[in-house]
Amino acid sequence: MCGIALVLSGDRLVVSPCTAAAAAAASEIQHSCEGKGVSVDELKEALRRRGPDSLGCESRRLCAGGTVVAGDGCTGGGEGKAGAGDGGVAELFFIGATLHLRGAEPVAQPLVAPSGSVLVYNGNALQLEQVMLLPFISSQILVLTSVYIYAHLSVSSKGEIYGGIQVADDENDTRALLSSLESCCSCDCHALGRGKTCPCCGSGGKSVPQILSTIKGPWALIYWQAGSYYDCTLCSLLWALLSNIHATLNFQMNSNTIWFGRDAFGRRSLLVHWPTADDSRFILSSVSPHSFARNHSDATVNGLVSDPDMPNNTKASYWEELPCGMYSIHMKDIEKNGTLMKEGWAVEANTHEWMDSSLNELIQWERKLTVPTVDNNSIDRGNHHLSQSLLSSRKAEENANNGVRKTDLLSDSTLFAANCITQSAHRVLVALRESVMLRTKMNTFLQDGLNKFNDEESAPIAVLFSGGLDSMILSALLDQCIDSKWTIDLLNVSFDGKLAPDRISAIAGLRELQRVSPLRRWRLVEIDTALTDLKGESEHVMSLIHPSSTYMDLNIGIALWLAAGGDGWVDGSTCHLQDGSRYKYRSRSRVLIVGSGADEQCAGYGRHRTKYRLGGWNALDQEMRVDVQRIWKRNMGRDDRCISDHGKEARFPFLDENVMKTLLEIPLWEIAKLDEPVGKGDKKILREVARQLGLQEAALQPKRAIQFGSRIARESNRKNFGSNRAANQASAGSVQIHHHMQ
């Protein structure tokens, strides 16, 4: 896991989401403004909290005529000093802060290819397709001739061909990804997003969007594509010839494209600052710096269309959540591809479509079986929204004289439906187990870091734990996926001590886990605090949730941030650890398993029940689709920033691509039955999964959001609105914090 950033600056350069917006912004931006935006040092400080193991920087100066000057180191750069006076068109300053979790040895970022390409990457490439270009350079280097041979590789796993290269357990995924990206075609048609088919792709080559579309797992990246593999090889050879000369290497590139983006479900944070009157730079960052976000809640965005959900779309935060997708900024031939303005050049950030059909199906999130009918052999006697065909079929059954009673038919159909749900739950269980397994493999580097602790202390992986349905399922699966020698930390937050609902269910859940897996060491970490004691911490979390700014976001953010910190108490008698005493403990787990995505996909929210009551199956299906498609904006970026601030990495098994695909293939009436009581019909499929894991008590747990289960929402309402009643009347959860405080 990493914290990544790019600062793109230039005296006469403006980058915007579209040409019209860029032109409008360029007409009002004053490039002489300095000191009004985020500083590079502030970015480094914020990113280092996410990646405490290493911090690196790399710069590129784009000069007139297309020449690129490479630089390195973290001194200087990023403050908008490139200008026409010194022959510079733009400066690119990359920052990468790394939390080492994968690979046999540490790999610092940014990574630099022999061509001069630069990659900063925050993610887990659980699977990616790799296309290798094998060059054969002629012996007459001055002629610069070459022959290309493309080799498309596939690797089999468990007897199946997955159509891509599986990153080995001890292989660094960032290196593997850079290798794939460096083999990509660098034709202008790809970077400009014009949809042209270039000859190299027709002969087996791949584009950057094609490679990124094949990554399975969470990711966000920034990639400076210097040139094609041909250029990489030539630069390597020339550098070898000139290696005895200690000087900065200047070289001409044939791509000069910035690629950036985040995965289709936004599981890794990436914020964007579009140029404004106060700060003309284009900036990407995993997180907003604490000192800056505290004092810059709003900024006028000139000529840009901001969040359509905002009441006034001419106002926006300095930072915005970058929408999921792939983008490029083509820096080659700006005079040709940019828009000339009196103040300088306006450059458009191009959007690229996902190029993997299976991924596009998940994004569309369309379920084939939504409404139960007689044709699919599933009868729901409690559903008052039965299709007309099913009602007609029942009437026909009553009138048929075939010697079979109606009650027998219903009994048989009920047994059939129960059997279908059991089979479907088993499919979900298998997919979830594989998802947890992929996200919890112990590679060499991670295990080496744990050897300095004794076995009882070692807990490489923790679970954000409420004792509810989702966290119990994930805990039980984690127990099946990692060696029994490791302790599993269960992190539980309470703002009301042992009286909070989540604390009560966590203790009950611990006992059930001990019964199901008595040989495992389970350590429940009780993280207790009061909201009144968290003034400084609350301000810090405000910067992490930024640009989100409601009380609900803050309450959830504080609870997640405290849980990820893992600083609490352990009751040795309850956990069957040490001598049974209660002792202070801070979890050292660097990986945190989180249940995000379960409610959206399995109808776990109260509004799902309301939609079903008012509009039936189709209304429920539509509401669930909306929830999944906006999860990147409402949840994932915020949650990633709050958890990663402690140098921890959040992993979301329910948002695994294969789990999502499996859930979509199951009929909606097997996912949930919302005419049944709370704690039974909601997330029905997961309740059956829990039973198959032996978690009988957990299968009956009602849904509680973390802000209510921990009781931080109650404390926040009393503090900021005077009482829960006043907060409810004001719809406190959606109130903007800075507006309420004014």
N, C-alpha and C positions, 0 to 999 in steps of 0.2 A: 504494500500500500504506500502511496506517496501523496505529497502535496505538490502540485504543479502550477506553473504560471508562465505567462508570456506578456511582455510589455512591448508594444509596437508603437514607435514614435517617429515623427518627422515634421519639420517645420512647414512643409507644404503638402501634407498628406492627411486625408481623412478617410476612415473606414466606416462603413455603415451597412445595415442589413440589405438595402436595395439602392439602386442608382439614384432614384428620386430623393430618398432620404439623405443620401450622402451629399447630393448637391445642395439640398436645403441646409444641412448641417454646416457644410463648408462655408456657406455665405455668412454665417454668424460667428463661427469659431475664431477666436483670437489666439494664435499660436504663441504669442508672447507671454501668455499667462503661465506662471510657474508657482509651485508650492500649494496649489489648491486641490490637488488630487492625492491619491494614495502614493506613498513613497515606496521605493524598492526595498528599503530596509524594513518597513512595516510588513510588506509582503513576506520577506524572508522570515521574520519573527513568527508570523502566523503559520506559515507552511512548516517551519521546523517543529512545531508542536505535533503536526500530523506525521512527519517523518524525522524522528529524533536521531536516526543512525547516521545519516550523512546529508550534507547540503552542498549542492553544486550549481554553477551558473555557466552559461555559454552565450556568446553574443555573435551577431552577424550584422555587418554594416553594408547596406545596399547602396552602391554608388551609381552615379549617372553613367549610362551606357550599359548597365546590367552587371558590372563587376561586383563581386561579393568579397568582403574582407572578413576573415574569421578571427575571432578573439575568444578568450576564455577567462575564467576567474570570476569572482563575485564582487570585485571592486569596480565601482562606477557603472555606467550604463543604465538604461531604462528611464532616464529622466527627461527624455525629449530633446536631446542635444544635437541630433543629426539634422543638418540643414544644408541649404544650397550653398552657403558660404564656404563650407569645407568639402564641397563635392558630394555630400551625402544626401540620398533621397529618403532613406529610412533606416532605423536601427531596430533590430529584434533582440530582445534580452530574455533568455529562457532561465527558469529557476526550477530545480527539482530537489525535493527533500524526501528521503527514502526511509521507510520502515521495512527492514529486511525480513521477509517471511518465506521467500521462495528461492530455490537454487542452492547449489552446494557451497557457494561462496558469495559474499556481499557484492552487489553491483550498484555502484553509485550512478545517479542521474544528474544532469542530462547525459544520454548516450549519444556519441558522435560517430557517424559512419565515415569510412575513408573518403567518400565523396564530399564530405562537409555537411551532410544532412544531420539534423538534430531531432531527437525524440525525447519527450518527457511523457511518461505513461503512468496512469493510476488505475490499476485494475487487476483482475485475475482472468487471464485467457485460458479458460477451462478447455477450450478447443478452438483452434484457428486453422484456416486453410493456408498452406504455404506454397508459393510458387517460386522455384529457384531458377535463376538464370545463370547458366554456365557459360562463361565467356572464353573464347580462344583468341588471344591477341597475337597478331602476326609478329614475327621477329623484327620487322622493320618498324620500330615504334614511331619514327618520324612520319611515316605514311599514315599512321593512325587508322589502319584498317582492322576490321574485326569480323568474326563470324559468331552469331548467336545461336545457342541451342537451348530451347526451353524444356524444362523437365517438370511436369506436374506430378507431385508426389501424393500418395495416399497411404495411410497406416491403418492396419486392422487392430481392433481392440475387442477382446472377448469374442473373437470369431466373426465380428461384424465390421464392414467397411463403413467408416463414418464420413468419407469424402473430404477429410482434412487431416492435418498432422496434430496428434495429441501431444501436448507439451509434457515431457517426461517429469517425473516427480522431483528430480534434482536439477532440472533445467530452469533457467531464469526466463520467465515468459516475456519480459521486456526485450531481451536480446533476440528471442525467437521472433517476436513481432517486428523488430527493426529489420531483421534479415528478410522477412517477407515483404515489408514495405520497400526496401531498397531494390527489390527485384521488379517493382511495378513500372509500368509504362509511365513516362513523364510528358506525354503529349498535351498540348494546350487544351484540346477538346475536353479532357477529363477535368482539369482544374477550373475551366470556365463554365462547366456544367451545361454544355450545349447539346449533350446527348448524341454526339457524333460517334460513329464507329471507326476507330483508327485501325490501320493495317496490322499493327503489332498485336492488338487484342484478337484479331481474327486468326492469328497464327499461334495462339496459345498464351499470349501475355495477359497480365491482369492489371487492373487499375486500382488505385488506393481505395475507392469506395467498394470495389469487389472484395478486397482483402478484409476491410473493416466489417463488412456485412457478414462475414463468416465467423467472427469471434463470438464464442458462447461464453457468457459470464459478464460481470459488471466491468465497465471501463470508462475512462475519460482520457483523452490524449491531446497533445499538441505536437505536430510533426512538420518540420521544415524540410521539404523535398528539394534537395539541391539539384538533382539530375537523375538520369537513368543509370542503370548498372554499368553501362559503357563508360559513363563519366566517372563512376566510382573507381573502376579499374585503372583508368588513365591517371586519375589523381593519386592513387596508391603507388603506381609505378613512378610517377614524377616525384612524389614525396620521397620515395626510396632513393632516387638518384640525387636528390638535393638534401638528404638527411644530415649531411655534415654542415649545412648552413643553418645557423640559428637565426631565423627571421620569420616574420609573419607571412603566412602563405596567402597570396591573392590568386583567385582563380575564377574563370568564367563558367557559369552554369547555364544549363538549358531548360530549367524548370522554374526555380525560384517561386515555389508555391507553399503557402502556409495551410496545412490541413488541421482541423480541430473538430472536436465533437464529443459526444457521450452516448452510451448505449441506449437502446430503444426504450428502456424503462427507467432511465435516469438513476440507476443504482449507485453511481458515483457522482459526486457534486462537481459542477463546473459553472462558475459565475462569469458574466461578461460585463464589461463597462464599454458602452459605445461612446464615441467622442461627444463631449459637451462643450458649452461655452467656457466652463471652468477648467476642463481638462480634455485636451484634444487627443490624448493617446487612446489607443485601442488596447484593452487589457483583458486577459483571461486569468482566472485564479480559482483554485479549489475552495477558497474561503476568503471572507472579508476580514481584514485586520481589525483587532479589537479597538485600538486607539482611533482608527479612522471611522469605523461604523458608528461609534458612540456619538460622534459630532456631525455626521452627514446622513441624516435620515432621509432627506429628500433632495433632489436636484432636478433642475429643468433640463429636459432633453429637447434640443432644438431640432425641429423638423422630423423627429423620429416618432413612429407609432409605438407607444408603450403597451403595457399589458392591457388587453381589451376588457379584462374583468375590473379594471380600476375605474372609478367614477369619472375621473378626468384624465383622458389618455394623453394629455400633454405633460403630465407629471409622472415621474418614475424615480425609483431609487437610483443612486449612483451605480449600484450593482443590479443585475437581473439574473434570474436563473436561465442559463442557456437551454433552450428547448432541445429535447432529444433529437439527435440526428448527426449528419456529417456535413461539414462546411469547408470551404476553401477560399483563400484570398490569393489571387494570382498577381505576384509582384513582378513578373517578367513583362517587359515592354509596357510599362505604365502609361507612357505617352500614347500607346496604341489602344490599350484595353481600358484605361481609366477615363474619367470625365473631367475635362479641363474646365477649371473655374478661375476666376480672377485671383482667388486666394490660394490656389494650388490644385492638386489632383484629388478627385473623389474616387475611391475604389470601393467596389461592391463585394460583400461577402456572399459567395454563391452557396446555395443549398443543394445537396445531392440526395437522391432517392436511395433507399435501401435496395440492395441488389440480390437478396436471398429470398426466394419465394416462401419458404417456411417461416422466416422471420416476419415477413409482411403479413402472413396469416395470423400470427400471434398479435401483431400490432392492431390489426382490424378487429380481433377478438370477437369473432362471430361463431356462435354455437349452432350446430345443426339441429339439435333436438332440444326444443324449448318448451313446447306445450304438449302435455301427455294426450295421446289419442289411442283408440283401440288398435290402430295399426302397429303401434310400438309395444303392444302387449303389457302396458303398465296402467293399472287402475288406481286412482287416488281418491278414496271414498270421502276424504275430508275436504277436498278442494272444491270450492263453490265456483271456480272458474273453469270447469271441465269443458272441453270442446263439444260442439254440437254433435259431432260424429260419435263421440263416446256416449252421450246421453241417448242418442238414437239407438246405439247398439245395445244399451242396457234394456231399453224398452222392448227391442226385438227379442232379447233373451227371455224376458218375462212371458212373452206370448208364444215362444217356441215350445212345441210339445215333443221334447226329445228325451224326457225321463231324467233330466238333470236339474236339481233345484238351483234357484238363483243364489242361495246362500253358499252352496258348494262352489259355484263359479267365483263368487267373491272371495271365498276362503282360498281357493287355488290361486287366484290372481294376486292376493295379498302375499301368499308364500312366495310366488314367483317374483314379485317386486322386492321382497326382503332379500331373496337370493341374489337378485341383480345388484342391489345396493352393496351386499357383502362382496361380490366379485369386483365391483367398481372400486370399493374401498381398498381391496387388495392391490389393485393396479396403482392407486394413489400411494399406498404404503411403499410399494416397490420403487416408484419414481422418487418419492421423498427420501427413502433410504439411500438411493444412488446420489441424490443431490447433496445430502449431508456428508456422504463418503467423499465426494469430490472436493468439498469445502473444508475437510478436516484431515486430509492426509498429512502425516508428519514427515516432512522432508528433512534431509540431513542437517541443514543449517538451523532449523527451528529446534530440533532435538539436541544439537550441540549446546545451544543456549540454555537448555534446561538441566543439563548434567551437573551444573554447579549447585543445584538444590537437591535436597533429599526427596525420595519418592513421594512422601506424604505431602510435601510442599508443592510438588510439581503439578500445575494445572495449566497446560498450554492453551486450553480452550474453555471459555466460559459461556453461559447462557443467560440472556436477559430474561429473568424468571419471575413470573407472577403466580405460578402454580395453576394458571388457567390452561385451557385446552391446547392452545398452540405451543406454548413453552413446554408443556409436559410431553407432547408428542416429540418435539425436537430434542428434549433431554433424553428420552428413552432411545431415540434413534442414535444420538451421539454416543450413548453407552454401547450400542452395538457396533459402532464404527471405529472406535479408538481402543488401544490396548488397555487392559484392565489395570495396568500399573499406574495409570494417570488418574489423578483426582479431577473431578469436574466441579468447577465453581458455579454456583447458582446465585446470580446477583439480583437482589430484591431491594427496592426502594420504598420507604414509608415516611410520610409526613405526620403520622399519627401512631407511631410506635407499633405495638402488637395489635392495636385496634383497627388498623387499616385493613380493608377487605383483601388487598393483595398480600399482606403479611399473613393473614389467617389462611388463605388458600395456598400460600407458598409453604407454610409449615405442613399443611395437610398433603401437599404435593410431594414434599420431601419424604414423608413417611411412605407414600405409595411407591415412589421410586426405590426406596430402600427395600420394600417388599418385593418388587419386580426384579431388582438387581441387587441382592444383598452383598455381593462381593465387591461392588464398586464403592469407592470413597466419594460420597456426595458432601459438598461443603456449601451450606447455605450462608451467604454473606449478607447480613442484615445491615443495610445502609440507612441509618436514621438521621433525620435532620428536621429543622423547622424553617419555614420560609423567611421568617424574620431574621434568621442568622445568615442569610445568603445575599446580602446587598452587593458586595463585590462580585460574587459568583454570578448573580443574576445579570449584572451589567456585561459580564464576559459572555454569558450565554446569549444575550441580546445580539452581540456581534456575530455569533455563530449561526443563529437562525436567520440573520439578515440575508436576503431582503424580506423574508417573512416577518410579520410585525404584529400579530394578534396575541391576545392573552393566551389563547389556546396553544398557539405555536410556542410561546415562551414556557408555559407549564409543561408541555411535552418535552421541550428542549432541556429544561432543567432536570427533569426526571431521567431522561436518557443520559445526559452528561454526568450526573451523579452515579448512575448505574455503571457506566463505562469506566469511571474512576475506580470503582471496586473497593472503596475505602470504607470499611465497616467493622462489624463484630461477628464472631462465630460462636455459637452455643455448642460447645464440645459434646455436651450430653445429648442434645438433639441430633447432632451430626455423627455421633459415635466416633469422635476424633479426640486425640490427645488424652488427657486425663479426665475429660468431661467438664472442664472449666470453661468459662466464657472468656474469650481473648480477642484482642484487637488484631485485625488482619486487613491487608491490602492485596487484592488479587493482582498477580503479575501476568495474567493471561493477555496475550496480544491479539487473539482472535475472539470475537464476540458473536455468537449465534443469535439471530433476531428473527421474530416471527412475522415480520412485515409482509403484507400481500395475502395473508390467509383470509382476512375479513372481506377484502375486495372481491376475491375470487369465489368465496363460499357463502356469501350472503350473511355476514356476521354483524352488520350494522343495523341499528334500529330503523333507519330510513329505508332499508331494504324491506323490512316487514310492512312499513307504511305504503311503499310503492306497490307491493304485492296485494295488499288489502284493497287499494284503490283501483289498480289497473291490471291485476293478474300476472300471469307468467311473463308476458311480453314486456310489461312495464318493469318487472323485476330484472329481466335480462338486460334491458336498456340501461337501467341504473347501475348495474354491476359493470357493464361495459364502460360507462362514463368514469366510474371509480378507477378502473384499471388504467384507462388511457390518461388520466390526470394524476396518477400516483406520483409521477416524477416531480410534479409541481407542488403538490400538497404535502408530500411526506419525504421522499427519498433524499433529495438534496439536503434538506434540513437535518434529517436523522444522520446522514453520513457525516456531516460537519460536526455535529455534537459528539458523536461517538469517537470520531477520528482525532479529535482535539487532545485526547489522552495518549496518542500513539497506539491506538487500538484499531483493528479493522473489523468492520461490521460485515457479516455474511448472511445472506437472505435465502435460505433453502426453498421457501415457498415461491420465490420469484425466479427459480431455475427454469430455463426455457422448456425442458422436457416435462417438468411438473405442470407448467402452465398449459402445455399442449395436452397432457393427459386429462387435466380437469376440464378442458374445453370439449374433449371427446365424449365426456360423460353427460347423459341427459340432465337438464337442469333440475328436474324433480327428484333426481337422486343426489344432487348437490345439497339441496335444502327443501324443507317442507314447512313453509312459514305459517301455515294454519295450525301447526302444532305449537305447544307452549315454548317459551323462552328456555333455553338450555336443553332442548330436545330437537326441535325442527330446524333451528338456525345452525348452519355449518354441519348438517346431518352427516355428510360424507366423512368429515374429519372426526366426528364422534364415533363413527364405526371404525375408523382407523385406530383411534385410541383404544377401543375395546379389543381389537386384534393385537394390540401391543400389551394387553393385560391391564390397561389403565381404566378400570371400571368407574372409579370415582371422578377422575378427570373428565370422562366422557359426559358427565352431567353438569359440568361447570358452566355458568352463564358468562356471556361476554361482558368484560369490563375494560374500558380504555384505560391506559396507564395513568392519565391525569385524574381519573375518578378512583381507580383502584388504590392508588398511592395516597389519595386525598390531598394532592397538591392543588387541585382545582377548588376545593372547599376553602383551603387556607388563602388562596389567591383571591377568591371572591370576597372573603371577609376583609382582607387587607385593602383591596382596591375599590370595592363597591359597598362595603359596610356589612353586607349579609349575603347569604345565598339567594334570598328572595329578590333583593335589589339587583343582584348580578343576573338572575334569570330574566327579570323584566327588561334589563338593558341588553340581553343577548350577549353576555360578557365574552363568550368564546370567540366571537367574530369582531370584537371591538379592537380598533387599532390602538396600540399602546400609547404612541406619542400624541395621538389626537385626544385620548382620554385624559392625559396628564396635562394638556394645555389649559 
